[in-house]
Amino acid sequence: TLGQIEICVDRDFQLIDCEKSTAKIWSNDIPTVLVSGQSELSVCDHSMPVYYPP
């Protein structure tokens, strides 16, 4: 079984509602520079198509 879970957190790592407007989520976002060099976390690219096996 293949599944996907979306977990959204603010910069204090408190869970937030992923259904909020993207403007509100991005306004409290951790800059990508801080994330990219220190871990394997990344900011999702919502314009990138994702294909799952049939």
PDB file of N, H, CA, C and O in Angstrom:
ATOM      1  N   THR A   1       0.843  -1.182   0.000  1.00  0.00           N
ATOM      2  CA  THR A   1       0.000   0.000   0.000  1.00  0.00           C
ATOM      3  C   THR A   1       0.880   1.234   0.000  1.00  0.00           C
ATOM      4  O   THR A   1       1.857   1.312   0.746  1.00  0.00           O
ATOM      5  N   LEU A   2       0.534   2.187  -0.831  1.00  0.00           N
ATOM      6  H   LEU A   2      -0.259   2.123  -1.437  1.00  0.00           H
ATOM      7  CA  LEU A   2       1.264   3.440  -0.913  1.00  0.00           C
ATOM      8  C   LEU A   2       0.360   4.533  -0.382  1.00  0.00           C
ATOM      9  O   LEU A   2      -0.801   4.623  -0.780  1.00  0.00           O
ATOM     10  N   GLY A   3       0.868   5.352   0.498  1.00  0.00           N
ATOM     11  H   GLY A   3       1.811   5.278   0.821  1.00  0.00           H
ATOM     12  CA  GLY A   3       0.060   6.425   1.062  1.00  0.00           C
ATOM     13  C   GLY A   3       0.886   7.674   1.253  1.00  0.00           C
ATOM     14  O   GLY A   3       2.112   7.650   1.156  1.00  0.00           O
ATOM     15  N   GLN A   4       0.205   8.750   1.522  1.00  0.00           N
ATOM     16  H   GLN A   4      -0.792   8.769   1.600  1.00  0.00           H
ATOM     17  CA  GLN A   4       0.869  10.026   1.734  1.00  0.00           C
ATOM     18  C   GLN A   4       0.195  10.715   2.901  1.00  0.00           C
ATOM     19  O   GLN A   4      -1.033  10.762   2.982  1.00  0.00           O
ATOM     20  N   ILE A   5       0.994  11.247   3.798  1.00  0.00           N
ATOM     21  H   ILE A   5       1.992  11.208   3.732  1.00  0.00           H
ATOM     22  CA  ILE A   5       0.475  11.982   4.944  1.00  0.00           C
ATOM     23  C   ILE A   5       1.067  13.380   4.889  1.00  0.00           C
ATOM     24  O   ILE A   5       2.273  13.536   4.697  1.00  0.00           O
ATOM     25  N   GLU A   6       0.246  14.383   5.054  1.00  0.00           N
ATOM     26  H   GLU A   6      -0.734  14.257   5.210  1.00  0.00           H
ATOM     27  CA  GLU A   6       0.714  15.762   5.082  1.00  0.00           C
ATOM     28  C   GLU A   6       0.615  16.265   6.512  1.00  0.00           C
ATOM     29  O   GLU A   6      -0.471  16.322   7.089  1.00  0.00           O
ATOM     30  N   ILE A   7       1.755  16.629   7.077  1.00  0.00           N
ATOM     31  H   ILE A   7       2.637  16.583   6.608  1.00  0.00           H
ATOM     32  CA  ILE A   7       1.803  17.168   8.433  1.00  0.00           C
ATOM     33  C   ILE A   7       2.334  18.586   8.328  1.00  0.00           C
ATOM     34  O   ILE A   7       3.407  18.807   7.766  1.00  0.00           O
ATOM     35  N   CYS A   8       1.601  19.539   8.857  1.00  0.00           N
ATOM     36  H   CYS A   8       0.729  19.359   9.313  1.00  0.00           H
ATOM     37  CA  CYS A   8       1.996  20.938   8.778  1.00  0.00           C
ATOM     38  C   CYS A   8       2.326  21.455  10.174  1.00  0.00           C
ATOM     39  O   CYS A   8       1.585  21.223  11.130  1.00  0.00           O
ATOM     40  N   VAL A   9       3.449  22.159  10.274  1.00  0.00           N
ATOM     41  H   VAL A   9       4.050  22.348   9.497  1.00  0.00           H
ATOM     42  CA  VAL A   9       3.863  22.749  11.544  1.00  0.00           C
ATOM     43  C   VAL A   9       4.286  24.191  11.305  1.00  0.00           C
ATOM     44  O   VAL A   9       4.676  24.568  10.201  1.00  0.00           O
ATOM     45  N   ASP A  10       4.199  24.988  12.366  1.00  0.00           N
ATOM     46  H   ASP A  10       3.881  24.682  13.263  1.00  0.00           H
ATOM     47  CA  ASP A  10       4.690  26.360  12.268  1.00  0.00           C
ATOM     48  C   ASP A  10       6.167  26.380  12.660  1.00  0.00           C
ATOM     49  O   ASP A  10       6.759  25.326  12.891  1.00  0.00           O
ATOM     50  N   ARG A  11       6.760  27.562  12.735  1.00  0.00           N
ATOM     51  H   ARG A  11       6.279  28.419  12.548  1.00  0.00           H
ATOM     52  CA  ARG A  11       8.194  27.615  13.019  1.00  0.00           C
ATOM     53  C   ARG A  11       8.538  27.176  14.433  1.00  0.00           C
ATOM     54  O   ARG A  11       9.709  26.937  14.728  1.00  0.00           O
ATOM     55  N   ASP A  12       7.552  27.062  15.314  1.00  0.00           N
ATOM     56  H   ASP A  12       6.600  27.255  15.074  1.00  0.00           H
ATOM     57  CA  ASP A  12       7.777  26.520  16.658  1.00  0.00           C
ATOM     58  C   ASP A  12       7.480  25.024  16.703  1.00  0.00           C
ATOM     59  O   ASP A  12       7.442  24.429  17.780  1.00  0.00           O
ATOM     60  N   PHE A  13       7.272  24.422  15.547  1.00  0.00           N
ATOM     61  H   PHE A  13       7.303  24.906  14.672  1.00  0.00           H
ATOM     62  CA  PHE A  13       6.952  23.005  15.393  1.00  0.00           C
ATOM     63  C   PHE A  13       5.681  22.607  16.133  1.00  0.00           C
ATOM     64  O   PHE A  13       5.582  21.510  16.681  1.00  0.00           O
ATOM     65  N   GLN A  14       4.706  23.527  16.138  1.00  0.00           N
ATOM     66  H   GLN A  14       4.787  24.419  15.693  1.00  0.00           H
ATOM     67  CA  GLN A  14       3.377  23.227  16.655  1.00  0.00           C
ATOM     68  C   GLN A  14       2.508  22.842  15.461  1.00  0.00           C
ATOM     69  O   GLN A  14       2.553  23.494  14.418  1.00  0.00           O
ATOM     70  N   LEU A  15       1.723  21.789  15.617  1.00  0.00           N
ATOM     71  H   LEU A  15       1.686  21.260  16.465  1.00  0.00           H
ATOM     72  CA  LEU A  15       0.855  21.360  14.520  1.00  0.00           C
ATOM     73  C   LEU A  15      -0.127  22.460  14.153  1.00  0.00           C
ATOM     74  O   LEU A  15      -0.698  23.112  15.026  1.00  0.00           O
ATOM     75  N   ILE A  16      -0.319  22.661  12.853  1.00  0.00           N
ATOM     76  H   ILE A  16       0.145  22.130  12.144  1.00  0.00           H
ATOM     77  CA  ILE A  16      -1.302  23.630  12.374  1.00  0.00           C
ATOM     78  C   ILE A  16      -2.181  22.945  11.337  1.00  0.00           C
ATOM     79  O   ILE A  16      -1.844  21.875  10.831  1.00  0.00           O
ATOM     80  N   ASP A  17      -3.293  23.562  11.031  1.00  0.00           N
ATOM     81  H   ASP A  17      -3.568  24.431  11.441  1.00  0.00           H
ATOM     82  CA  ASP A  17      -4.247  23.034  10.063  1.00  0.00           C
ATOM     83  C   ASP A  17      -3.688  23.203   8.653  1.00  0.00           C
ATOM     84  O   ASP A  17      -3.456  24.329   8.211  1.00  0.00           O
ATOM     85  N   CYS A  18      -3.472  22.108   7.952  1.00  0.00           N
ATOM     86  H   CYS A  18      -3.660  21.194   8.311  1.00  0.00           H
ATOM     87  CA  CYS A  18      -2.915  22.161   6.597  1.00  0.00           C
ATOM     88  C   CYS A  18      -3.894  22.769   5.594  1.00  0.00           C
ATOM     89  O   CYS A  18      -3.500  23.124   4.483  1.00  0.00           O
ATOM     90  N   GLU A  19      -5.147  22.892   5.972  1.00  0.00           N
ATOM     91  H   GLU A  19      -5.467  22.604   6.874  1.00  0.00           H
ATOM     92  CA  GLU A  19      -6.156  23.447   5.074  1.00  0.00           C
ATOM     93  C   GLU A  19      -6.206  24.968   5.122  1.00  0.00           C
ATOM     94  O   GLU A  19      -7.019  25.568   4.418  1.00  0.00           O
ATOM     95  N   LYS A  20      -5.360  25.615   5.934  1.00  0.00           N
ATOM     96  H   LYS A  20      -4.700  25.128   6.505  1.00  0.00           H
ATOM     97  CA  LYS A  20      -5.322  27.077   5.985  1.00  0.00           C
ATOM     98  C   LYS A  20      -4.936  27.611   4.609  1.00  0.00           C
ATOM     99  O   LYS A  20      -4.410  26.877   3.773  1.00  0.00           O
ATOM    100  N   SER A  21      -5.197  28.863   4.390  1.00  0.00           N
ATOM    101  H   SER A  21      -5.624  29.460   5.070  1.00  0.00           H
ATOM    102  CA  SER A  21      -4.783  29.446   3.113  1.00  0.00           C
ATOM    103  C   SER A  21      -3.261  29.393   3.020  1.00  0.00           C
ATOM    104  O   SER A  21      -2.571  29.573   4.023  1.00  0.00           O
ATOM    105  N   THR A  22      -2.741  29.148   1.829  1.00  0.00           N
ATOM    106  H   THR A  22      -3.302  29.001   1.014  1.00  0.00           H
ATOM    107  CA  THR A  22      -1.290  29.042   1.672  1.00  0.00           C
ATOM    108  C   THR A  22      -0.599  30.342   2.045  1.00  0.00           C
ATOM    109  O   THR A  22       0.538  30.312   2.515  1.00  0.00           O
ATOM    110  N   ALA A  23      -1.248  31.475   1.851  1.00  0.00           N
ATOM    111  H   ALA A  23      -2.172  31.499   1.470  1.00  0.00           H
ATOM    112  CA  ALA A  23      -0.635  32.749   2.226  1.00  0.00           C
ATOM    113  C   ALA A  23      -0.365  32.791   3.720  1.00  0.00           C
ATOM    114  O   ALA A  23       0.686  33.266   4.149  1.00  0.00           O
ATOM    115  N   LYS A  24      -1.303  32.301   4.511  1.00  0.00           N
ATOM    116  H   LYS A  24      -2.157  31.915   4.163  1.00  0.00           H
ATOM    117  CA  LYS A  24      -1.123  32.319   5.958  1.00  0.00           C
ATOM    118  C   LYS A  24      -0.031  31.339   6.377  1.00  0.00           C
ATOM    119  O   LYS A  24       0.769  31.648   7.260  1.00  0.00           O
ATOM    120  N   ILE A  25       0.011  30.161   5.755  1.00  0.00           N
ATOM    121  H   ILE A  25      -0.639  29.910   5.038  1.00  0.00           H
ATOM    122  CA  ILE A  25       1.048  29.185   6.081  1.00  0.00           C
ATOM    123  C   ILE A  25       2.419  29.720   5.675  1.00  0.00           C
ATOM    124  O   ILE A  25       3.362  29.641   6.462  1.00  0.00           O
ATOM    125  N   TRP A  26       2.549  30.261   4.470  1.00  0.00           N
ATOM    126  H   TRP A  26       1.783  30.325   3.831  1.00  0.00           H
ATOM    127  CA  TRP A  26       3.844  30.754   3.996  1.00  0.00           C
ATOM    128  C   TRP A  26       4.324  31.960   4.786  1.00  0.00           C
ATOM    129  O   TRP A  26       5.531  32.174   4.898  1.00  0.00           O
ATOM    130  N   SER A  27       3.408  32.755   5.338  1.00  0.00           N
ATOM    131  H   SER A  27       2.427  32.581   5.246  1.00  0.00           H
ATOM    132  CA  SER A  27       3.838  33.933   6.086  1.00  0.00           C
ATOM    133  C   SER A  27       4.555  33.542   7.370  1.00  0.00           C
ATOM    134  O   SER A  27       5.298  34.350   7.927  1.00  0.00           O
ATOM    135  N   ASN A  28       4.348  32.314   7.852  1.00  0.00           N
ATOM    136  H   ASN A  28       3.744  31.658   7.400  1.00  0.00           H
ATOM    137  CA  ASN A  28       4.999  31.843   9.074  1.00  0.00           C
ATOM    138  C   ASN A  28       5.979  30.717   8.756  1.00  0.00           C
ATOM    139  O   ASN A  28       6.294  29.899   9.620  1.00  0.00           O
ATOM    140  N   ASP A  29       6.457  30.678   7.516  1.00  0.00           N
ATOM    141  H   ASP A  29       6.201  31.342   6.814  1.00  0.00           H
ATOM    142  CA  ASP A  29       7.293  29.575   7.067  1.00  0.00           C
ATOM    143  C   ASP A  29       8.746  29.779   7.469  1.00  0.00           C
ATOM    144  O   ASP A  29       9.223  30.911   7.547  1.00  0.00           O
ATOM    145  N   ILE A  30       9.446  28.679   7.722  1.00  0.00           N
ATOM    146  H   ILE A  30       9.059  27.759   7.658  1.00  0.00           H
ATOM    147  CA  ILE A  30      10.879  28.722   7.974  1.00  0.00           C
ATOM    148  C   ILE A  30      11.566  28.909   6.627  1.00  0.00           C
ATOM    149  O   ILE A  30      11.244  28.191   5.680  1.00  0.00           O
ATOM    150  N   PRO A  31      12.489  29.839   6.510  1.00  0.00           N
ATOM    151  CA  PRO A  31      13.170  30.029   5.227  1.00  0.00           C
ATOM    152  C   PRO A  31      13.835  28.738   4.756  1.00  0.00           C
ATOM    153  O   PRO A  31      14.400  27.996   5.560  1.00  0.00           O
ATOM    154  N   THR A  32      13.766  28.474   3.455  1.00  0.00           N
ATOM    155  H   THR A  32      13.307  29.077   2.803  1.00  0.00           H
ATOM    156  CA  THR A  32      14.316  27.256   2.873  1.00  0.00           C
ATOM    157  C   THR A  32      15.806  27.119   3.165  1.00  0.00           C
ATOM    158  O   THR A  32      16.301  26.004   3.324  1.00  0.00           O
ATOM    159  N   VAL A  33      16.522  28.226   3.236  1.00  0.00           N
ATOM    160  H   VAL A  33      16.120  29.132   3.106  1.00  0.00           H
ATOM    161  CA  VAL A  33      17.962  28.196   3.486  1.00  0.00           C
ATOM    162  C   VAL A  33      18.263  27.510   4.812  1.00  0.00           C
ATOM    163  O   VAL A  33      19.240  26.768   4.916  1.00  0.00           O
ATOM    164  N   LEU A  34      17.438  27.748   5.821  1.00  0.00           N
ATOM    165  H   LEU A  34      16.644  28.351   5.736  1.00  0.00           H
ATOM    166  CA  LEU A  34      17.663  27.144   7.127  1.00  0.00           C
ATOM    167  C   LEU A  34      17.400  25.644   7.112  1.00  0.00           C
ATOM    168  O   LEU A  34      18.009  24.900   7.880  1.00  0.00           O
ATOM    169  N   VAL A  35      16.512  25.204   6.260  1.00  0.00           N
ATOM    170  H   VAL A  35      16.017  25.809   5.636  1.00  0.00           H
ATOM    171  CA  VAL A  35      16.126  23.799   6.232  1.00  0.00           C
ATOM    172  C   VAL A  35      17.046  22.982   5.341  1.00  0.00           C
ATOM    173  O   VAL A  35      17.444  21.880   5.718  1.00  0.00           O
ATOM    174  N   SER A  36      17.393  23.496   4.172  1.00  0.00           N
ATOM    175  H   SER A  36      17.070  24.391   3.866  1.00  0.00           H
ATOM    176  CA  SER A  36      18.056  22.685   3.155  1.00  0.00           C
ATOM    177  C   SER A  36      19.435  22.178   3.555  1.00  0.00           C
ATOM    178  O   SER A  36      19.794  21.063   3.177  1.00  0.00           O
ATOM    179  N   GLY A  37      20.213  22.936   4.292  1.00  0.00           N
ATOM    180  H   GLY A  37      19.921  23.842   4.599  1.00  0.00           H
ATOM    181  CA  GLY A  37      21.560  22.505   4.618  1.00  0.00           C
ATOM    182  C   GLY A  37      21.662  21.653   5.863  1.00  0.00           C
ATOM    183  O   GLY A  37      22.709  21.046   6.091  1.00  0.00           O
ATOM    184  N   GLN A  38      20.627  21.579   6.676  1.00  0.00           N
ATOM    185  H   GLN A  38      19.777  22.072   6.490  1.00  0.00           H
ATOM    186  CA  GLN A  38      20.739  20.917   7.963  1.00  0.00           C
ATOM    187  C   GLN A  38      19.981  19.605   8.062  1.00  0.00           C
ATOM    188  O   GLN A  38      20.208  18.849   9.006  1.00  0.00           O
ATOM    189  N   SER A  39      19.110  19.310   7.148  1.00  0.00           N
ATOM    190  H   SER A  39      18.925  19.924   6.381  1.00  0.00           H
ATOM    191  CA  SER A  39      18.333  18.086   7.232  1.00  0.00           C
ATOM    192  C   SER A  39      17.835  17.714   5.842  1.00  0.00           C
ATOM    193  O   SER A  39      18.153  18.370   4.850  1.00  0.00           O
ATOM    194  N   GLU A  40      17.054  16.653   5.797  1.00  0.00           N
ATOM    195  H   GLU A  40      16.796  16.120   6.603  1.00  0.00           H
ATOM    196  CA  GLU A  40      16.483  16.239   4.523  1.00  0.00           C
ATOM    197  C   GLU A  40      15.070  16.763   4.352  1.00  0.00           C
ATOM    198  O   GLU A  40      14.345  16.308   3.467  1.00  0.00           O
ATOM    199  N   LEU A  41      14.664  17.718   5.191  1.00  0.00           N
ATOM    200  H   LEU A  41      15.253  18.088   5.910  1.00  0.00           H
ATOM    201  CA  LEU A  41      13.354  18.347   5.041  1.00  0.00           C
ATOM    202  C   LEU A  41      13.411  19.327   3.889  1.00  0.00           C
ATOM    203  O   LEU A  41      14.462  19.907   3.617  1.00  0.00           O
ATOM    204  N   SER A  42      12.300  19.518   3.213  1.00  0.00           N
ATOM    205  H   SER A  42      11.445  19.047   3.434  1.00  0.00           H
ATOM    206  CA  SER A  42      12.253  20.491   2.137  1.00  0.00           C
ATOM    207  C   SER A  42      10.853  21.072   2.041  1.00  0.00           C
ATOM    208  O   SER A  42       9.891  20.500   2.555  1.00  0.00           O
ATOM    209  N   VAL A  43      10.752  22.203   1.384  1.00  0.00           N
ATOM    210  H   VAL A  43      11.533  22.668   0.967  1.00  0.00           H
ATOM    211  CA  VAL A  43       9.470  22.846   1.162  1.00  0.00           C
ATOM    212  C   VAL A  43       8.845  22.214  -0.071  1.00  0.00           C
ATOM    213  O   VAL A  43       9.502  22.092  -1.105  1.00  0.00           O
ATOM    214  N   CYS A  44       7.587  21.812   0.028  1.00  0.00           N
ATOM    215  H   CYS A  44       7.053  21.912   0.868  1.00  0.00           H
ATOM    216  CA  CYS A  44       6.903  21.155  -1.088  1.00  0.00           C
ATOM    217  C   CYS A  44       6.727  22.111  -2.257  1.00  0.00           C
ATOM    218  O   CYS A  44       6.441  23.293  -2.068  1.00  0.00           O
ATOM    219  N   ASP A  45       6.899  21.591  -3.458  1.00  0.00           N
ATOM    220  H   ASP A  45       7.132  20.630  -3.611  1.00  0.00           H
ATOM    221  CA  ASP A  45       6.633  22.344  -4.677  1.00  0.00           C
ATOM    222  C   ASP A  45       5.281  21.873  -5.198  1.00  0.00           C
ATOM    223  O   ASP A  45       5.193  20.821  -5.831  1.00  0.00           O
ATOM    224  N   HIS A  46       4.221  22.649  -4.934  1.00  0.00           N
ATOM    225  H   HIS A  46       4.292  23.504  -4.420  1.00  0.00           H
ATOM    226  CA  HIS A  46       2.868  22.240  -5.290  1.00  0.00           C
ATOM    227  C   HIS A  46       2.635  22.203  -6.798  1.00  0.00           C
ATOM    228  O   HIS A  46       1.640  21.635  -7.249  1.00  0.00           O
ATOM    229  N   SER A  47       3.543  22.802  -7.594  1.00  0.00           N
ATOM    230  H   SER A  47       4.351  23.263  -7.228  1.00  0.00           H
ATOM    231  CA  SER A  47       3.371  22.771  -9.046  1.00  0.00           C
ATOM    232  C   SER A  47       4.008  21.522  -9.671  1.00  0.00           C
ATOM    233  O   SER A  47       3.821  21.276 -10.862  1.00  0.00           O
ATOM    234  N   MET A  48       4.756  20.729  -8.893  1.00  0.00           N
ATOM    235  H   MET A  48       4.908  20.929  -7.925  1.00  0.00           H
ATOM    236  CA  MET A  48       5.394  19.524  -9.419  1.00  0.00           C
ATOM    237  C   MET A  48       4.395  18.365  -9.428  1.00  0.00           C
ATOM    238  O   MET A  48       3.846  18.011  -8.385  1.00  0.00           O
ATOM    239  N   PRO A  49       4.158  17.777 -10.596  1.00  0.00           N
ATOM    240  CA  PRO A  49       3.223  16.649 -10.651  1.00  0.00           C
ATOM    241  C   PRO A  49       3.807  15.424  -9.945  1.00  0.00           C
ATOM    242  O   PRO A  49       5.008  15.163 -10.025  1.00  0.00           O
ATOM    243  N   VAL A  50       2.960  14.691  -9.267  1.00  0.00           N
ATOM    244  H   VAL A  50       1.985  14.903  -9.202  1.00  0.00           H
ATOM    245  CA  VAL A  50       3.365  13.471  -8.568  1.00  0.00           C
ATOM    246  C   VAL A  50       2.559  12.324  -9.154  1.00  0.00           C
ATOM    247  O   VAL A  50       1.333  12.391  -9.229  1.00  0.00           O
ATOM    248  N   TYR A  51       3.245  11.279  -9.565  1.00  0.00           N
ATOM    249  H   TYR A  51       4.242  11.224  -9.505  1.00  0.00           H
ATOM    250  CA  TYR A  51       2.588  10.133 -10.178  1.00  0.00           C
ATOM    251  C   TYR A  51       2.732   8.918  -9.271  1.00  0.00           C
ATOM    252  O   TYR A  51       3.822   8.636  -8.775  1.00  0.00           O
ATOM    253  N   TYR A  52       1.648   8.207  -9.056  1.00  0.00           N
ATOM    254  H   TYR A  52       0.762   8.436  -9.460  1.00  0.00           H
ATOM    255  CA  TYR A  52       1.645   7.008  -8.237  1.00  0.00           C
ATOM    256  C   TYR A  52       1.411   5.804  -9.136  1.00  0.00           C
ATOM    257  O   TYR A  52       0.740   5.919 -10.161  1.00  0.00           O
ATOM    258  N   PRO A  53       1.952   4.659  -8.767  1.00  0.00           N
ATOM    259  CA  PRO A  53       1.699   3.465  -9.582  1.00  0.00           C
ATOM    260  C   PRO A  53       0.216   3.102  -9.587  1.00  0.00           C
ATOM    261  O   PRO A  53      -0.490   3.366  -8.613  1.00  0.00           O
ATOM    262  N   PRO A  54      -0.260   2.501 -10.675  1.00  0.00           N
ATOM    263  CA  PRO A  54      -1.693   2.147 -10.751  1.00  0.00           C
ATOM    264  C   PRO A  54      -2.068   1.061  -9.760  1.00  0.00           C
ATOM    265  O   PRO A  54      -3.228   0.655  -9.699  1.00  0.00           O
TER     266      PRO A  54
END
